[in-house]
Amino acid sequence: MTRSLSYIIDKSKKRSLTKERWILKERIGFIGLGIMGQKMARNLLRHQPINVYNRTKERATMLIQQGATWYDSPSSLAQASHIVFIMVTDDQALRDVILGDQGVLAGIQPGTLVVDHSTVSPQVTKELAEQVRQSGGSWADAPVTGGDIGADQATLTIMVGGDARDFQRVEPYLQQMGKRILHVGAVGQGQTLKLVSNMVSALNLMAAAEGLQFGLHQGLDLKDMETVMSFGSAQSYELSKVLDRLKHDDFTPGFSVANRLKDLRLAIEMAQQNQFSADLGRCALPLYQKHAERGSMNLDESSYVKRWND
């Protein structure tokens, strides 16, 4: 891949570039076009050409029709991209994308920045970041929060772990996908903050679901509970979500039980590795696991409210 970036050819000129010119000089790749990734990639495509890859090409059809360039493997995409964004499901999927026979490392070029939006283990993040560094690239973990609606409307909150220079380089692109962009420390700190946030979110959701079902069990009207709880001290984003899903009996996945369970496990593992008790999280995990095992894996996370009806 020919390197035409001014910051590589002449570092002294980098600071004179406007954000607009900077963006035009980068070639962008996006790997992982699931519920979140497809929408995030679409928002990038609105501002500049992008390269795309997904295990199943069908998910890329809309983006290709809108002008994205398809690549048959992570390695070929990495070879043609200056910045590679990734959004996959878990640790193993990320390892496969980076380390597989046709993974990113097989095609990475000197100066390539890998930006991982997946929610994965901070330990795995640091391991993969080091292998990318040894291959001449750099890494920023940039998990997101805001759900599929935030991905669709480009209002995500994005927490970035990585070198300050890499953050400055990627920030203009992150602004195309999110509303609040934070540099939270070194590589791995983005994932750490995301897991802490997701554990709090999971506990809020489970508390809201249990409270609503407790009220229904006691004969309370759902509308009355909504009026009181939505404007009182019980109010939360998760309460609003559970209420809406329960009222419409719609548990089509926006954020699935499988993903919520995965993130909760990662948070508890991180706590254990760092000798933090996380008592509520450890109590919640087996309850959510039991819900998942009752055939709810592919439903929305808010389906936990149906656990008492099983």
C-alpha positions as CSV (number, residue, x, y, z in Angstrom):
1,M,0.0,0.0,0.0
2,T,1.4,3.4,-1.0
3,R,1.6,5.7,2.0
4,S,0.5,9.2,1.0
5,L,-0.2,10.6,4.4
6,S,1.5,13.9,5.2
7,Y,2.2,12.9,8.7
8,I,4.2,10.0,7.5
9,I,6.0,11.7,4.6
10,D,6.8,14.9,6.6
11,K,5.8,14.9,10.3
12,S,6.5,18.7,10.5
13,K,3.5,19.3,8.2
14,K,1.0,17.3,10.2
15,R,-0.1,20.1,12.5
16,S,-0.9,22.4,9.6
17,L,-3.5,20.0,8.2
18,T,-7.2,20.9,8.9
19,K,-9.4,18.1,10.2
20,E,-11.0,18.0,6.7
21,R,-7.8,17.6,4.8
22,W,-6.6,15.1,7.4
23,I,-9.7,12.9,6.8
24,L,-9.3,13.0,3.1
25,K,-5.8,11.7,3.3
26,E,-6.7,8.6,5.3
27,R,-8.0,5.4,3.8
28,I,-10.6,3.9,6.2
29,G,-11.5,0.2,6.7
30,F,-14.3,-1.3,8.8
31,I,-14.5,-4.9,9.8
32,G,-17.7,-6.4,11.4
33,L,-21.1,-5.3,10.1
34,G,-23.5,-6.6,12.7
35,I,-26.4,-4.6,14.2
36,M,-24.0,-1.9,15.5
37,G,-21.1,-2.1,13.0
38,Q,-23.3,-1.7,9.9
39,K,-24.7,1.5,11.2
40,M,-21.4,2.9,12.4
41,A,-19.8,2.1,9.0
42,R,-22.7,3.8,7.2
43,N,-22.1,7.0,9.2
44,L,-18.4,6.9,8.3
45,L,-19.3,6.4,4.6
46,R,-21.4,9.6,4.6
47,H,-18.1,11.5,5.1
48,Q,-15.5,9.6,3.0
49,P,-15.0,6.4,1.1
50,I,-14.5,3.3,3.2
51,N,-13.4,-0.3,2.8
52,V,-15.5,-3.0,4.4
53,Y,-15.3,-6.7,5.3
54,N,-17.7,-9.1,7.1
55,R,-17.7,-12.9,7.5
56,T,-21.0,-12.9,5.5
57,K,-20.9,-10.5,2.5
58,E,-24.7,-10.1,2.5
59,R,-24.5,-7.8,5.5
60,A,-22.3,-5.4,3.4
61,T,-24.7,-5.2,0.4
62,M,-26.3,-1.9,1.4
63,L,-22.9,-0.3,2.1
64,I,-21.5,-1.6,-1.2
65,Q,-24.5,-0.1,-3.0
66,Q,-23.8,3.2,-1.3
67,G,-20.1,3.2,-2.5
68,A,-18.1,1.2,0.0
69,T,-15.4,-1.1,-1.4
70,W,-15.6,-4.7,-0.5
71,Y,-12.5,-6.8,0.5
72,D,-12.5,-10.6,0.8
73,S,-10.5,-10.8,4.0
74,P,-9.3,-8.7,7.0
75,S,-5.7,-9.0,5.7
76,S,-6.6,-7.5,2.3
77,L,-8.6,-4.8,3.9
78,A,-5.8,-3.9,6.3
79,Q,-3.3,-3.8,3.4
80,A,-5.6,-1.1,1.7
81,S,-6.4,0.9,4.8
82,H,-4.6,3.4,7.0
83,I,-7.1,3.1,9.9
84,V,-8.9,-0.2,10.5
85,F,-12.1,0.0,12.6
86,I,-13.4,-3.3,14.1
87,M,-16.7,-4.2,15.7
88,V,-17.1,-7.9,16.5
89,T,-18.8,-9.9,19.2
90,D,-16.2,-11.3,21.7
91,D,-12.6,-12.1,22.5
92,Q,-12.4,-15.1,20.2
93,A,-13.9,-13.2,17.2
94,L,-11.4,-10.4,17.7
95,R,-8.5,-12.9,17.9
96,D,-9.7,-14.5,14.7
97,V,-9.9,-11.1,12.9
98,I,-6.4,-10.0,14.1
99,L,-4.5,-13.3,14.2
100,G,-6.2,-15.6,11.7
101,D,-4.4,-16.8,8.5
102,Q,-6.0,-14.0,6.7
103,G,-6.2,-11.7,9.7
104,V,-5.3,-8.0,10.0
105,L,-1.7,-8.9,11.1
106,A,-1.2,-10.7,7.8
107,G,-1.8,-7.5,5.9
108,I,-1.0,-4.7,8.3
109,Q,1.3,-1.9,7.0
110,P,3.7,0.3,9.0
111,G,1.7,3.2,10.6
112,T,-1.7,1.4,10.4
113,L,-3.9,2.3,13.4
114,V,-6.3,-0.5,14.6
115,V,-9.4,0.9,16.4
116,D,-11.4,-1.8,18.2
117,H,-15.0,-0.9,19.0
118,S,-15.9,-4.4,20.3
119,T,-16.5,-5.0,24.0
120,V,-13.8,-7.5,25.0
121,S,-11.4,-8.3,27.8
122,P,-8.8,-5.6,28.7
123,Q,-6.3,-8.4,29.0
124,V,-6.9,-9.7,25.4
125,T,-6.9,-6.0,24.2
126,K,-3.4,-5.5,25.6
127,E,-2.1,-8.7,24.2
128,L,-3.4,-8.0,20.7
129,A,-2.3,-4.4,20.9
130,E,1.2,-5.5,21.6
131,Q,1.3,-7.8,18.6
132,V,0.0,-5.0,16.4
133,R,2.7,-2.7,17.8
134,Q,5.4,-5.3,17.0
135,S,4.1,-5.4,13.4
136,G,4.6,-1.7,13.0
137,G,1.0,-0.5,13.8
138,S,-0.7,0.9,16.8
139,W,-3.9,0.2,18.7
140,A,-6.8,2.1,20.3
141,D,-9.6,0.4,22.1
142,A,-12.8,2.4,21.6
143,P,-15.8,0.6,22.9
144,V,-19.1,2.4,22.6
145,T,-22.3,2.8,24.5
146,G,-25.7,4.1,23.3
147,G,-27.1,1.0,21.7
148,D,-28.3,0.5,18.2
149,I,-30.2,3.8,18.3
150,G,-27.1,5.6,19.1
151,A,-25.2,3.8,16.3
152,D,-28.0,4.7,13.9
153,Q,-28.2,8.4,14.9
154,A,-24.4,8.9,15.4
155,T,-24.9,9.8,19.0
156,L,-22.8,7.1,20.6
157,T,-20.5,7.7,23.6
158,I,-17.1,6.4,22.7
159,M,-14.4,5.8,25.4
160,V,-10.9,5.5,24.0
161,G,-7.8,3.8,25.5
162,G,-4.6,4.4,23.6
163,D,-1.7,6.8,22.9
164,A,-2.7,10.5,22.9
165,R,-1.3,10.9,19.3
166,D,-3.4,8.0,18.1
167,F,-6.5,9.5,19.8
168,Q,-5.9,12.8,18.0
169,R,-5.6,11.0,14.7
170,V,-8.8,9.0,15.1
171,E,-11.0,11.5,16.9
172,P,-12.4,13.2,13.7
173,Y,-13.7,9.9,12.5
174,L,-15.1,9.0,15.9
175,Q,-17.0,12.3,15.8
176,Q,-18.7,11.0,12.7
177,M,-20.2,8.1,14.7
178,G,-20.6,9.5,18.2
179,K,-21.6,12.6,20.2
180,R,-19.3,12.2,23.3
181,I,-15.7,11.1,22.6
182,L,-13.4,10.6,25.6
183,H,-9.8,9.7,25.9
184,V,-9.7,7.7,29.1
185,G,-6.1,6.6,29.4
186,A,-3.7,4.0,28.0
187,V,-4.6,0.9,25.9
188,G,-7.1,-1.3,27.8
189,Q,-8.7,1.6,29.8
190,G,-11.4,2.0,27.3
191,Q,-12.5,-1.6,27.7
192,T,-12.2,-1.3,31.5
193,L,-14.6,1.6,31.6
194,K,-17.0,-0.1,29.2
195,L,-17.2,-3.2,31.4
196,V,-17.7,-1.1,34.5
197,S,-20.5,0.8,32.7
198,N,-22.1,-2.3,31.4
199,M,-22.1,-4.0,34.8
200,V,-24.0,-1.0,36.2
201,S,-26.4,-1.1,33.3
202,A,-27.0,-4.8,33.7
203,L,-27.8,-4.3,37.4
204,N,-30.1,-1.4,36.7
205,L,-32.0,-3.4,34.1
206,M,-32.4,-6.5,36.3
207,A,-33.6,-4.3,39.3
208,A,-36.1,-2.5,37.0
209,A,-37.4,-5.8,35.6
210,E,-37.8,-7.4,39.1
211,G,-39.5,-4.3,40.5
212,L,-42.0,-4.1,37.7
213,Q,-42.8,-7.8,37.9
214,F,-43.1,-7.5,41.7
215,G,-45.6,-4.7,41.2
216,L,-47.7,-6.7,38.7
217,H,-47.6,-9.6,41.0
218,Q,-49.1,-7.4,43.7
219,G,-51.9,-6.2,41.4
220,L,-50.5,-2.8,40.5
221,D,-51.4,-1.2,37.1
222,L,-48.4,-0.9,34.8
223,K,-49.4,2.6,33.8
224,D,-49.5,3.7,37.4
225,M,-46.0,2.2,38.0
226,E,-44.7,4.0,34.9
227,T,-46.1,7.4,36.1
228,V,-44.6,7.1,39.5
229,M,-41.3,5.4,38.8
230,S,-40.5,7.4,35.7
231,F,-40.6,10.7,37.6
232,G,-39.3,9.5,41.0
233,S,-36.1,8.2,42.4
234,A,-36.5,4.8,40.5
235,Q,-36.2,6.5,37.1
236,S,-33.4,5.3,34.8
237,Y,-32.7,4.6,31.2
238,E,-33.0,0.8,31.8
239,L,-36.4,1.3,33.5
240,S,-37.6,3.2,30.5
241,K,-36.4,0.5,28.1
242,V,-37.9,-2.4,30.1
243,L,-41.2,-0.5,30.4
244,D,-41.4,0.1,26.7
245,R,-40.5,-3.5,25.7
246,L,-43.0,-4.9,28.3
247,K,-45.9,-2.6,27.1
248,H,-45.4,-3.6,23.5
249,D,-44.4,-7.2,24.2
250,D,-41.5,-6.7,21.8
251,F,-38.1,-8.3,22.6
252,T,-36.5,-8.1,19.2
253,P,-32.8,-7.8,19.9
254,G,-31.2,-4.4,20.0
255,F,-28.7,-5.6,22.5
256,S,-29.1,-9.3,23.0
257,V,-29.1,-11.4,26.1
258,A,-26.0,-13.2,24.7
259,N,-24.1,-10.0,24.5
260,R,-25.3,-8.8,27.9
261,L,-24.3,-12.1,29.5
262,K,-20.9,-12.0,27.8
263,D,-20.2,-8.5,29.1
264,L,-21.3,-9.3,32.6
265,R,-19.0,-12.3,32.7
266,L,-16.1,-10.2,31.5
267,A,-16.8,-7.6,34.2
268,I,-16.8,-10.2,36.9
269,E,-13.7,-11.9,35.6
270,M,-11.9,-8.5,35.6
271,A,-13.0,-7.9,39.2
272,Q,-11.7,-11.3,40.3
273,Q,-8.4,-10.7,38.5
274,N,-8.0,-7.4,40.3
275,Q,-9.2,-8.7,43.8
276,F,-12.4,-6.6,43.8
277,S,-15.4,-8.3,45.4
278,A,-18.2,-7.0,43.0
279,D,-20.8,-8.5,45.3
280,L,-23.9,-7.4,43.3
281,G,-22.4,-8.4,40.0
282,R,-21.5,-11.9,41.3
283,C,-25.1,-12.3,42.6
284,A,-26.6,-11.1,39.3
285,L,-24.5,-13.3,37.0
286,P,-26.1,-16.7,37.8
287,L,-29.6,-15.2,37.6
288,Y,-29.0,-13.8,34.2
289,Q,-27.3,-17.0,33.1
290,K,-30.4,-18.9,34.2
291,H,-32.6,-16.6,32.1
292,A,-30.3,-17.1,29.1
293,E,-30.4,-20.9,29.4
294,R,-34.2,-20.8,29.2
295,G,-34.1,-20.1,25.4
296,S,-33.7,-16.3,25.7
297,M,-30.1,-16.0,24.3
298,N,-31.2,-14.2,21.1
299,L,-33.8,-12.0,22.6
300,D,-33.2,-8.4,23.7
301,E,-31.6,-8.1,27.1
302,S,-34.8,-6.5,28.5
303,S,-36.5,-9.9,28.1
304,Y,-35.2,-10.6,31.6
305,V,-38.5,-9.0,32.7
306,K,-40.2,-12.2,31.4
307,R,-38.2,-14.5,33.7
308,W,-41.1,-14.6,36.2
309,N,-43.5,-15.8,33.5
310,D,-41.4,-18.8,32.5
